[in-house]
Amino acid sequence: MTRMIPLLHPLDDHGRLPRPLVGETGRLSQGVRDAADAVAAAKPVLSPAAGLARYAHPHYLRAEPTAFGSVSFHFKAFTGREPRPETPSAAWSDSELTYEQKKELDRQYDAARTLWSQMRLRLRAAPVMRRAAPLWQAWKDAEAGLRRVFAAFWFTPDGMWRAQLLKLTDAERAALAAARAWDEVAEELSLLAAEHRCEVGEDEDLPLETVAQELGLDASGWEISWPDEYKAGPYSWDSRTPMVRRIDAAAKRQRERLAEVARLAPTLT
C-alpha cells in the first residue's frame, strides 16, 4: 500500500528539495550575535561579589547596572550616627583584587558616604532649624519695626520729635539684638551645610531648604551666608556679622537724615 510522506518544504520545478538557505541563516545569526555583543558591551561589568564581599560596607546590599551605563548601589538605611564610610585601606594592598575591583569598591563607599552625610545633615540640622524658625520671624519683625518707627517721623508733630527719637533708639536696639540672635543660629546652619557639601560635592548636596521642608518648616526666605561671613579674617577689621552690618547701615542712613533735618530746622525737635 502506498503511503504519503509530508515534506517540510515543497519540491522545486525539477522535483528536488531546495537547498537550505545557509547563507541567509548565517547572516541573520551573526547579526543577532553582533547586537547582543553590543548590548553586553554597553552594560557596566560588575566584579564578582565574592572578591569584594569582605570589604563591602556593612550597610551594602547590592549593585545594579543602570540604563545609562553606570552602577546603582543599594544600602540599608543610614541614620547619620554611623562612622564615616571610608574604603578599607587593606583593600588597596590586596593583591587578589584587580584595579577595577578596587575602583568599584571606591565607588561603593562614595555612594555610602553620600547617603550617610545626607542623613547626618538631617540629624544635626533638625534641632538647630527648630530654634532658627522663631528667631528668623523675630528678626523680620524687628527689622520691619525699625522701618515703621522711622517712617513715623513723617507724621510726627514738631513738638513730639524727641519722643519719636526715643522710640527709634529702642527699635534700633531691638533690631540689633534680633540680628545677633539670627546670625548666631545662621552660622551654625552655614557650618553644617558647608561640612556636608565638602563630603558629597555640589552634585549630591542636600539643600537646607529641603531639610526644613521635611520638618514642616518654611526656610525659603532664610538668609544664611557662607561661614567666612560670620568671622573676621586675619586682614579684616570688621567683626560684625551679616545682619548686624545691615542694621548698622540702616541706622546710619536714618540718623544722617534726621541730622540733616535738625540742621535745617533746629527748633523742630
C-alpha positions in Angstrom: 0.0 0.0 0.0 1.4 3.4 -1.0 1.9 6.0 1.8 2.2 9.7 1.6 5.1 11.3 3.3 4.6 15.0 4.2 7.5 17.3 3.2 8.7 20.2 5.2 9.5 22.2 2.0 7.8 22.0 -1.4 9.8 20.5 -4.3 11.3 22.7 -7.0 10.5 22.6 -10.7 12.9 19.7 -11.1 11.3 17.6 -8.4 14.2 18.2 -6.0 14.2 19.6 -2.4 15.5 23.1 -2.2 19.0 23.7 -0.7 18.9 25.2 2.8 19.4 29.0 2.9 22.6 28.6 4.8 24.0 32.0 3.8 20.9 33.9 4.9 20.6 32.0 8.1 24.2 32.5 8.9 24.0 36.3 8.3 20.9 36.6 10.5 22.5 34.7 13.3 25.7 36.8 13.1 23.6 40.0 13.2 21.8 38.8 16.3 25.1 37.9 17.9 26.6 41.3 17.0 23.6 43.1 18.5 23.8 41.0 21.7 27.5 41.7 21.9 26.9 45.5 21.6 24.3 45.4 24.3 26.6 43.5 26.6 29.4 45.9 26.0 27.3 48.9 26.9 26.5 47.5 30.3 28.9 48.1 33.1 30.8 45.0 34.2 30.3 44.2 37.9 33.1 42.5 39.7 32.4 39.0 41.2 30.7 39.6 44.6 33.0 37.0 46.3 36.1 39.1 45.7 34.7 42.3 47.2 32.3 41.0 49.9 34.9 41.0 52.7 35.5 44.7 52.1 31.9 45.9 51.5 30.3 48.5 53.7 28.2 46.9 56.5 25.1 48.6 55.0 25.8 47.4 51.5 23.0 45.3 49.9 23.7 45.0 46.1 24.8 46.8 43.0 22.8 47.0 39.8 23.7 48.4 36.3 21.5 51.3 35.2 20.2 52.1 31.7 22.7 54.9 31.5 25.8 52.8 31.7 26.5 53.4 35.4 26.1 51.4 38.5 23.5 51.9 41.2 24.4 50.9 44.8 21.8 49.9 47.3 22.3 50.1 51.1 20.3 49.6 54.2 19.0 52.9 55.6 21.6 55.1 57.3 20.9 57.1 60.5 23.8 59.5 60.3 25.2 58.3 63.5 27.4 55.7 61.9 31.2 56.2 61.5 32.2 58.0 58.3 32.2 55.4 55.4 35.8 55.0 54.1 37.2 52.5 51.7 39.2 50.0 53.8 42.9 50.6 53.3 43.6 46.9 53.3 41.6 46.6 50.0 44.2 48.7 48.1 47.0 46.5 49.3 45.1 43.3 48.5 46.9 41.6 45.6 43.9 39.4 44.9 41.8 42.4 43.8 42.2 43.9 40.4 42.5 47.7 39.9 38.9 47.8 38.5 37.6 45.9 41.6 39.3 48.4 43.8 37.8 51.3 41.9 34.4 49.7 42.1 34.8 49.4 45.9 35.7 53.1 46.0 32.5 54.0 44.1 30.5 51.9 46.6 32.0 53.8 49.5 31.4 57.1 47.7 27.8 56.2 47.4 27.6 55.1 51.0 29.3 58.3 52.2 26.7 60.5 50.3 23.7 58.8 51.9 25.4 58.9 55.3 26.3 62.6 55.0 22.7 63.5 53.9 21.3 61.7 56.9 23.9 63.2 59.2 22.9 66.7 58.0 19.3 66.0 58.7 20.1 64.7 62.1 22.3 67.6 63.1 20.4 70.4 61.4 16.9 69.5 62.7 17.3 70.9 66.3 19.1 74.0 65.0 16.3 74.6 62.5 13.6 74.3 65.1 15.4 77.0 67.1 16.0 79.1 64.0 12.4 79.4 62.9 11.2 81.7 65.7 14.4 83.7 65.6 14.0 84.4 61.9 10.5 85.6 62.5 11.7 87.8 65.4 14.4 89.3 63.2 11.9 90.1 60.4 9.5 91.7 62.9 12.3 93.8 64.5 13.6 94.9 61.1 10.1 95.9 60.0 9.5 97.6 63.3 12.6 99.8 62.8 11.5 100.9 59.4 8.0 101.6 60.7 9.3 103.8 63.6 11.5 105.8 61.3 8.6 106.3 58.8 6.5 107.7 61.6 8.7 110.8 61.6 6.8 112.0 58.5 3.7 112.2 60.6 5.1 113.3 64.0 4.2 116.8 65.1 7.1 119.2 65.6 7.0 119.1 69.4 7.0 115.3 69.5 10.2 114.6 67.7 12.2 113.9 70.9 9.7 111.2 72.0 9.9 109.7 68.5 13.7 109.7 68.6 13.4 107.7 71.8 11.2 105.1 70.1 13.7 105.0 67.2 16.7 104.2 69.5 14.6 101.5 71.2 13.7 100.0 67.8 17.4 100.1 66.8 18.4 98.1 69.9 15.6 95.6 69.4 16.6 95.1 65.8 20.3 94.7 66.7 19.5 92.1 69.3 17.4 90.1 66.8 20.1 90.4 64.2 22.7 89.0 66.6 20.4 86.1 67.6 19.7 85.2 64.0 23.3 85.4 62.9 24.3 83.1 65.7 21.9 80.3 64.6 22.5 81.0 60.9 26.3 80.5 61.4 25.5 77.1 62.9 23.5 76.1 59.9 26.1 77.5 57.5 28.8 75.4 59.0 26.7 72.2 58.9 25.8 72.8 55.2 29.5 73.6 54.3 30.7 70.4 56.0 28.1 68.3 54.2 28.9 70.0 50.9 32.6 69.2 51.5 31.7 65.5 51.9 29.5 65.0 48.9 30.2 67.8 46.4 27.7 70.2 44.8 26.0 67.5 42.7 24.9 65.5 45.7 24.3 68.5 48.0 21.2 68.3 50.2 19.9 71.9 50.5 19.0 73.2 53.9 15.6 74.3 52.5 14.8 70.7 51.7 15.7 69.6 55.2 13.4 72.3 56.6 10.5 71.2 54.4 10.9 67.7 55.7 10.5 69.1 59.2 7.4 71.1 58.2 9.3 74.4 58.2 9.4 77.1 55.5 13.1 78.2 55.2 12.7 79.7 51.7 13.4 83.2 52.9 16.1 82.5 55.5 19.3 84.4 54.8 22.3 82.2 55.6 25.7 83.4 54.4 28.9 81.5 53.8 30.8 80.6 57.0 33.5 83.1 56.3 31.0 85.9 56.6 30.5 85.2 60.3 34.1 85.5 61.3 36.6 88.4 60.8 39.5 87.3 58.6 43.2 87.9 59.5 43.2 91.1 57.4 39.7 92.3 58.3 38.9 94.9 60.9 35.2 94.4 60.7 34.0 91.6 63.1 30.3 92.3 62.6 28.1 89.5 61.3 25.9 89.9 58.2 22.6 91.0 59.8 24.3 93.3 62.3 26.1 95.1 59.4 22.7 95.5 57.8 21.1 97.1 60.9 24.1 99.3 61.4 23.9 100.5 57.8 20.2 101.2 58.1 20.6 103.0 61.4 23.4 105.1 59.9 21.2 106.2 57.0 18.3 107.1 59.3 20.4 109.1 61.6 22.1 111.0 58.8 18.7 112.0 57.5 17.5 113.1 61.0 20.7 115.1 61.5 20.1 116.8 58.2 16.6 117.9 59.3 17.9 119.0 62.6 20.5 121.3 60.9 17.8 122.8 58.6 15.2 123.3 61.4 16.8 123.0 64.8 13.8 124.2 66.7 11.6 121.4 65.4 13.0 118.9 67.9 
